[in-house]
Amino acid sequence: MLAVVALLPFSISAVAADVQLIPEGALSAEALASLPRAPQVTHHTVFKGKPGAHYNHGAVMITHKGRYFMQWQSATQDEDAPDTQVLYAISEDGEHWYKPRVMAGSGNGTLITNGGWWSDGDTLVAYFNVWPNKQLQTSGYVLYSTSTDGLVWQPAKRLKMADGTDVSGIIEQDLHTIPSGRILTTLHRYPGLIATPMYTDNPSGTGGWQLGELPHLPFEGKTSREIEPAWFSTNNQLTMVFRDQASSFRVLRSTSNDDGEHWSLPQITNMPDARAKLSAGNLPNGWTFIVNCPSDSKTRMPLVLSLSENGKTFNRFFMLRNAASNIPMRYEGKYKRVGFSYPKSWVTEDALYIAYAENKEDIVVTKVPLNALFKTK
């Protein structure tokens, strides 16, 4: 555990916080070094990077008709390379995974990346982000394909707004329902990556989308400070938590009291974050969770689970992965880095699953049994 302390020489009070999301010092370097491990946690490799597929990233999982599905993007060597493909794998138990299949591929100067999943119980939906010119950050759009069994897929179509126009932007890989049944996610919109909440009351997730209103903190350039969010619900309030592109290395927070149509001005919290995406949600018992790398730097480790009974203060913390368990990077590549990148979570009745990329090479899922988690005091 001493390696964690060496990697995280910071003070949590270094950045003024508008919101106290955790007790002061709860995720300091010293506190991280002594965090208990999540009980009975297991780690399972979905896909191991190999020659011809060195780069793998953007893992996101879902369950559909009793099976587990994992989606990610893969390339020979570099992030956002012209040969990027969207892959997916299937599992019967969430631990052992079949050989991946190709869902979509880039070509003719257009980059396609994965956009996540949705299921209404009968039909599985896979979303794809299309970047006509990634380097110039021109306006992207969203495609989707449907399947009843996850094996045979219908031709991709453009995702539509409620008024029949195309959804214009890059969809975040984090679609979930809120208590009213509405589906909520976020777009990153032109002129660059401007985070904008998006929701639909269409249970299929294939149309009827509308944009919410989110005011932004001041920013320069084409990317809002608030990007790559996740969210959870508490009573009648929704809370969205963001990566801060301005490098405060703190989680940003915004709330909505009208099912995601209007959001408050984001605030800086005192929860540290590595700008490596984060995941959040509600467990079956109503508790809320956040999974992120609270390193207060660009160091994408350790990976930590934070829990809250009331959705206001997160005060139970468990270590999921730390530096000592990290596997050294095997391949070089553009934007490659050591660590646990872009965690995205899926909750079942008995477990919390966290999907992520290890070193942007291997796709891994961590399983946290809920019964064991809440037996731990």
Salt bridges, closest charged atoms under 4 A:
GLU79 OE1 - LYS360 NZ 2.70
ASP80 OD2 - LYS134 NZ 3.19
GLU92 OE2 - ARG67 NH2 3.14
ASP93 OD2 - HIS96 ND1 2.73
GLU95 OE2 - LYS367 NZ 3.20
ASP166 OD2 - ARG158 NH1 3.23
ASP166 OD1 - LYS160 NZ 2.56
GLU172 OE2 - LYS277 NZ 2.89
GLU172 OE2 - LYS344 NZ 3.36
ASP174 OD1 - HIS176 NE2 2.73
ASP174 OD2 - LYS344 NZ 2.93
ASP201 OD1 - ARG182 NE 2.85
GLU213 OE1 - HIS262 NE2 3.85
GLU226 OE1 - HIS216 ND1 2.70
GLU228 OE1 - ARG243 NH1 2.99
ASP244 OD2 - ARG225 NH2 2.56
ASP258 OD2 - HIS262 ND1 2.53
GLU261 OE2 - ARG182 NH1 3.12
ASP296 OD1 - ARG250 NH1 2.31
GLU358 OE2 - ARG321 NH2 2.49
GLU361 OE1 - ARG330 NH1 3.74
GLU361 OE2 - LYS336 NZ 3.05
ASP362 OD2 - LYS48 NZ 3.70
ASP362 OD1 - ARG330 NH2 2.78
